[in-house]
Amino acid sequence: MQVAFERDGVAVVRGVVGAPELAAMRDVFASLIPEIEYPRGESGVLREITGASRAIDPLMTIACDPRFGKLAADVLGVPRVQLLQDSLLYKPPRDGAPVEWHQDFTYVGFLTPPRVIAIRIALLPEDETNGCMRAVEGSHAWGPIGENKALRAASVTSLLDELSPERRDRVEHARVLALEPGDVSIHHCLTLHGSGANPSERPRKTIILRMFDAACRLDRSRLPPGSEAYFPVDADGHLAASAFPVVHDVSA
């Protein structure tokens, strides 16, 4: 899987989570994002909660599940992986908003080298009709696109205007990441990806776990002034495990 991931910057693993665990994950999700009416944005409704595992023990248990840590270590080809961030993403039926084409690196690019990945756990079926994710295979090799917005942006903005005509054509042929409940997709922080609207009668509910190679170092120059306190490091500049839990370690 590592070779394919290094080539494509994205991978899908089927049937990672079984039915009983899925039911428990849906319960955790519903406790944080219930199916109620949310304020509508310009293009629809998109609800996302980030970092809740720090306060919600059942979500932290999911985020630190060793299966996900091993998947991250396998695609990165590293011995030790830490949790950077967790997110819950909800697109309601009929008016779910799209997510613009972007790189996660724009928002989490304060780690160097850029060895950060996102693991997405589908709690319900995801396909083009309810706004599943699409990814441009191989786009992680393009490097960072656009300006750094780490801790500076309230929402994701499109990178399409930053692309050459050739690369825009690649977007038109992006891979559709259709998932069944319990399937997992993984993408590199430099992989260009986005998702369509959800006009269907089915909601989309996804748990997202962002993990990184523990050998990465913090680049303070990419953080807004005053935010360094939220990113404690050890003597070598690695993010402290006390704040960013180790989820896989072959030496443990």
C-alpha positions, 0 to 999 in steps of 0.5 A: 500500500505504501508504494501506491500511496506514494504514487497516488497520494490517496488510498481506500481500505475497505471494511476497516470498521465492523457493524457494532463499532460503526453503531457506537461511532454513529452514537458519538457523532450524533451526540456532537452533531445531532440531525437538527437544522443548522444555519445555511451558508452561501452554498448550503449547510456544512457542519464540522467540529474539530478537536473534540476528542480532547474533551470527549473520551469516546471520540479520543478512543476512536482517534487513538485506535491502533488500527488507524495509527497503523494505517497511517504508519503503513502509508507513510512508511514510518515507525511512529505516528501521532494524532494531530487533529480529529474532525467530524463532518456532516452534510445534511440531506437536500442542502449539504454544501460542497467543500472547495478544492484544497490541500490540507497543507494550507491549514496544517502546514506548520509541520516539516517535512509535510508528512501529514495524512488524513484518515476518513471513516465513512459512517454512512454510504458516501457517493457522488449523489450525497457529496463524497470526496474526490481527489486528484491522484498524484497531485501531492507531487505538485507541492504546496499551492497558494498561501499558508493559512494555518490557524488563520482561516475560518473556512476552506477556500478554493485553489482552482485559480492557482492551477495551470490549465493542465492541472485544472484538467486533472481536477476534471478527472479526479478520482471519486472516493465512493465508500461504504460504511466502515470503509476508510480513505487516506490522503496526503496533506498535499493531495488536492481534493474537494467534494460536491454538494449533497442534494440527495435524501441521504446525509453524509457523516464522516470522522476524519483523523489527521495524523503525522510522522512523529519525526516531523518538526514544528515550523514556528514561522508558519504559525500566527504570533501567540499560537505557539503555546498550543504546540508544545515541543520537545528539545528537538522541535517535535510535537510533544506526545502529551498534547499530540498522542502517539497512536502507533509506535513499533518500538512500544 
